[in-house]
């Protein structure tokens, strides 16, 4: 009887232990994914950008809270700012590696140094590059996917590059490269990974812009079995992700203005929970930057100094990039930079907004550092095909603020025009010639602009809805290359932009009727001076010559708008 009782106890204990073991097995494994996209080489933080030193701290904190943490980047990372461009992408990878990134996929701008450079970079870092749809001669150039085991969970991660890369980088950068169908490749990836993994993640640079060739939403709608799509390209802010069918799409916006977090819970080989959230830069003010990444950034800055000191070319003429000038009139530096953009893109017309030019160039050597300082913002050049009607509208926006200094004022190449500041807004521009022929409002023209203007920046809203026909490198790269090849020739101020000064007619003098002269009275000698305005004068400069303020001079001459004076205008200078 005792043996039977003992046997029953043992069986019960076995069942209980099995049940306890089963409960332990059923506990979900939590996995954290930290992700970024479209940082465009913004390595150093600002008020609106987190910066990788703080991102590294946040990664370390996440790994301390949950060792099952994966760090991913969705592309457009290796190109954008002078600090990275000068190394052809390597400096960005050095920082990502130091910060603790595991894998990245490739954005269109990551190809801006040519695909051969990407292949070199792939072997220069521990950050893995994956892309399943970048093909040469029918074979993938990069690992199509990886399988990483974290906390006993097998995670399959495949990469995709936007097929728009074929024209959203210079064609020379992707010569011989094809981009396979994103949906078909995604189906193939799921089929290959399904039996090998518990979780499938697409690390994709595809985007949610409906004007794109393909969207990540379309992939989620047409491909079953993808648990998460970590996305880029469209600079979309998804605060809590977007669930399409059973696929969670996550994206952080751009420039490191937010850091993405995804939490996954996996039980018995199945994803039972997945959530997404963003940490905005504004909420990271108290985060202490990681000292190792700060040290790496300091090393990079020191190395860059030597590179930035290298001479690109020399100039024997002063190149005018003075803020007040490039924002109000044609200058030789404006012409040179617009010519560089047109030469690089092959567009009919190229524009450079005056606000994008930040320095002038003195006679002598032009260094790489000087070129980077002139164009410090990392703006890329895009080509759009627009109607002559919208081209005319752009010119009206350009001169709308004249004579005030306006960042929207355009430096031009490929066209000439005149404008009359005295005329009403929207009717100031005339005599537009494109390639030596009168502007045709119904004809389409290819126009090179920066990516800021292309999305409506500086008031150029007429450009927003036009698709991007082609995309190239940054201004400082293209300008530097142009100087290397062409020097500064052909940049003289030559009347590309003419200001038509409307001057009121002076009535003919009328002889007064003779009057009896009064007895002479001795009067104090007047010291009032007469000044005749010449082209290029501004009121404040004239006033400065006579130790006056421009407000005093305007009031003395009853000038309603002190920013608007005309050649041949007579000014009276009061005694002082």
Secondary structure by P-SEA (a helix, b strand, c coil): caaaaaaaaaaaaaaaaaaaaaaaaabbbbbbbbbccccccccccccccccaaaaaaaaaaaaaacccbbbbbccccccccccccccccaaaaaaaaaacccccccccccccccaaaaaaaaaaccbbbbbcccccccccccccbbbbbcccbbbbbbbbcccccccccccccccccccccaaaaaaaaaaaccccccbbbbbccccccccccccaaaaaacccccccccccccccccccccccccbbbbbccccccbbbbbbbbbccccccbbbbbbbcccccccccccaaaaaaaaaaaaaaaaaaacccccccbbbbcccccccccccaaaaaaaaaaaaaccccbbbbbccccccccccccccaaaaaaacccbbbbbbbbbcaaaaaaaaaaaacccccccccccccccccbbbbccccccccccccccccccccccbbbbbbbcccccccccccccccccccccccccaaaaaaaaaacccccccccccccccccccccccccccccccccccbbbbccccbbbbbbcccccaaaaaaaacccaaaaaaaacccccccccccbbbbbccc
